[in-house]
Amino acid sequence: MKENWWKILASVLVLYSAIAGFLGEVPQLPILHESIRNLYFHVPMWFSMVILYLISVIYSVKYLSSGNENHDLKSVEYVNAGVVFGFLGLATGMIWGNYTWGSPWPNDPKMNSSAISTLMYLAYIVLRNSLEEEQKRAKISAVYNIFAFPIMIVLLFILPRMTDSLHPGNGGNPGFSSYDLDSRMRGVFYPACLGWILLGVWIADLQFRIRKLQNKQLN
């Protein structure tokens, strides 16, 4: 039970944020209106994705320095989980954009960058699956992963700020602090971010254990 406290916390926070996100009070803001509830789901998906990719990079570095197969397996499973959260982030963003901007894909720089970064990690998965020799596959995918992460950071957090963007906080568009993200919303938003991040780690850990069992059966 002591080892699983964070899993219980993840479940509680995600459940709390989902219920409060749909039923709690939100400020009536111009343009956004009730669609601001999507903030509790859309943004935590991206935060979770970035954290999962970061953890994956850490395990890639550990693998290159130690050659431990477990580090390689953990690295790829954190990428797989990150890709899932990336798609969820894109999906929730398209739904939000359709209500707020009138189009699910308004050719916004940040959305385009998000799609490119997701394709970049899909390419990582394709590259890894195309290599048959285990050590070669692990080393090449680890190096790819290490270089992909800073490129993803540039695509998501730097380039969109250098041009006009519909997203808050980018290209001169005011951030949510200017829209008065009040204490009611913060009381749901921050727990949602933590809950989804922990859930992502939980998913990656489960996938790692499954992968280890599969490898044992093959051997």
C-alpha positions in Angstrom: 0.0 0.0 0.0 2.8 2.4 0.8 4.4 1.9 -2.6 1.0 2.6 -4.3 0.2 5.9 -2.6 0.9 7.9 -5.8 -1.4 5.7 -7.8 -4.2 6.3 -5.4 -3.4 10.0 -5.5 -3.5 10.0 -9.3 -6.9 8.3 -9.3 -8.3 10.7 -6.8 -7.0 13.8 -8.5 -8.1 12.8 -12.0 -11.6 11.9 -10.7 -11.8 15.2 -8.7 -10.7 17.3 -11.6 -13.1 15.6 -14.0 -16.1 16.1 -11.7 -15.1 19.6 -10.7 -14.2 20.4 -14.3 -17.7 19.6 -15.5 -19.8 20.7 -12.6 -17.8 23.4 -10.8 -18.3 27.2 -11.4 -16.2 28.9 -14.0 -15.8 32.6 -14.8 -17.9 33.9 -17.7 -15.2 35.1 -20.0 -15.6 36.7 -23.5 -15.2 34.3 -26.4 -14.4 31.3 -24.1 -17.6 31.1 -22.1 -18.2 27.5 -20.9 -15.6 26.1 -23.2 -13.0 27.3 -20.7 -13.7 24.0 -18.8 -11.6 22.3 -21.4 -8.6 24.0 -19.8 -8.8 21.3 -17.1 -8.3 18.6 -19.7 -6.4 20.1 -22.7 -3.5 21.7 -21.0 -2.8 18.8 -18.5 -2.5 16.5 -21.5 0.4 18.6 -22.9 2.0 19.0 -19.5 1.8 15.2 -19.0 3.2 14.6 -22.5 6.2 16.8 -21.9 7.0 15.2 -18.5 6.7 11.7 -20.0 9.1 12.6 -22.8 11.5 14.1 -20.3 11.5 10.9 -18.2 12.0 9.0 -21.4 15.1 11.0 -22.2 16.5 10.4 -18.7 16.2 6.7 -19.2 17.7 7.0 -22.7 20.8 8.7 -21.2 20.9 6.0 -18.5 20.8 3.3 -21.1 23.6 4.8 -23.1 25.8 5.1 -20.0 25.0 1.6 -18.5 23.6 -0.6 -21.3 20.9 -1.8 -18.9 18.0 -3.2 -21.0 15.4 -2.1 -18.4 16.3 1.5 -19.0 15.8 1.1 -22.8 12.4 -0.6 -22.2 11.3 2.2 -19.8 12.4 4.8 -22.2 10.3 3.5 -25.1 7.2 2.9 -22.9 7.4 6.5 -21.6 7.5 7.7 -25.2 4.5 5.5 -26.1 2.6 7.0 -23.2 3.7 10.5 -24.2 2.4 9.9 -27.7 -1.0 8.9 -26.4 -1.2 12.1 -24.3 0.0 14.1 -27.3 -2.9 12.8 -29.4 -5.3 13.5 -26.5 -3.9 17.0 -26.4 -4.5 17.5 -30.1 -8.0 16.1 -29.9 -9.1 18.3 -27.0 -7.4 21.2 -28.7 -9.3 20.6 -31.9 -12.6 20.4 -30.0 -11.9 23.6 -28.2 -10.7 25.4 -31.3 -13.9 24.4 -33.1 -16.0 26.1 -30.5 -13.8 29.1 -29.8 -12.1 29.8 -33.2 -14.8 28.4 -35.5 -12.5 25.7 -36.9 -10.9 22.5 -35.4 -7.7 23.4 -37.2 -7.3 27.1 -37.9 -3.7 26.8 -39.1 -2.4 28.1 -35.8 1.4 28.0 -35.4 1.2 26.2 -32.0 -1.2 23.5 -33.4 1.1 23.0 -36.4 4.1 22.7 -34.1 2.2 20.2 -31.9 1.4 18.1 -34.9 5.0 18.1 -36.1 6.3 17.1 -32.7 3.8 14.3 -32.5 4.9 13.1 -36.0 8.5 13.3 -34.8 7.8 10.9 -32.0 5.7 8.6 -34.2 8.8 8.5 -36.4 10.8 7.4 -33.4 8.4 4.4 -32.9 8.6 3.5 -36.6 12.4 3.7 -36.5 12.6 1.5 -33.5 10.3 -1.1 -34.9 12.2 -1.2 -38.2 15.5 -2.3 -36.5 15.8 -6.0 -35.7 19.1 -6.2 -33.8 18.3 -5.4 -30.2 21.4 -3.4 -29.1 21.5 -1.4 -32.4 17.8 -0.6 -32.0 18.2 0.5 -28.4 21.2 2.7 -29.1 19.9 4.4 -32.2 16.5 5.0 -30.7 18.1 6.4 -27.5 20.2 8.9 -29.5 17.1 9.8 -31.5 15.1 10.4 -28.4 17.7 12.6 -26.8 17.8 14.9 -29.8 14.0 14.8 -30.3 13.2 16.3 -26.9 14.9 19.7 -27.3 13.5 20.0 -30.8 10.0 19.3 -29.4 10.6 22.1 -26.7 11.6 24.5 -29.4 8.5 23.6 -31.5 6.1 23.9 -28.7 7.4 26.7 -26.5 9.7 28.9 -28.5 8.7 29.1 -32.2 5.0 29.9 -31.5 6.1 32.9 -29.4 7.9 34.3 -32.3 4.9 34.7 -34.5 1.2 35.6 -34.2 -0.8 32.8 -32.5 -4.4 32.3 -31.4 -3.2 30.5 -28.3 -3.1 32.5 -25.0 0.4 33.6 -24.1 1.8 33.4 -27.6 2.5 36.0 -30.3 1.2 38.9 -28.2 -2.0 37.1 -27.3 -2.5 37.5 -23.6 -2.1 34.5 -21.3 -4.8 33.1 -19.1 -3.6 35.2 -16.2 -4.9 38.2 -18.1 -8.2 36.4 -18.5 -8.4 36.1 -14.7 -7.7 32.4 -14.0 -9.2 32.8 -10.6 -8.7 30.7 -7.4 -11.7 28.5 -8.2 -10.1 27.4 -11.5 -6.6 27.1 -10.0 -8.0 24.8 -7.4 -9.0 22.4 -10.1 -6.4 23.1 -12.8 -3.2 22.4 -10.7 -4.6 19.1 -9.2 -5.7 18.1 -12.7 -2.1 18.6 -14.0 -0.6 16.6 -11.2 -3.2 13.9 -11.5 -2.8 13.4 -15.2 1.0 13.4 -15.0 0.9 10.7 -12.3 -1.6 8.7 -14.4 0.8 8.9 -17.4 3.6 7.6 -15.3 1.4 4.8 -14.0 0.4 3.8 -17.6 4.1 3.8 -18.7 5.0 1.7 -15.6 2.3 -0.9 -16.4 3.4 -1.1 -20.0 7.0 -1.6 -18.9 6.0 -4.5 -16.7 4.0 -6.1 -19.5 6.9 -5.7 -21.9 9.2 -7.4 -19.4 6.9 -10.3 -19.0 6.6 -10.6 -22.8 10.3 -10.7 -23.2 10.7 -13.4 -20.5 8.2 -15.5 -22.3 10.0 -15.1 -25.6 13.3 -16.0 -24.0 
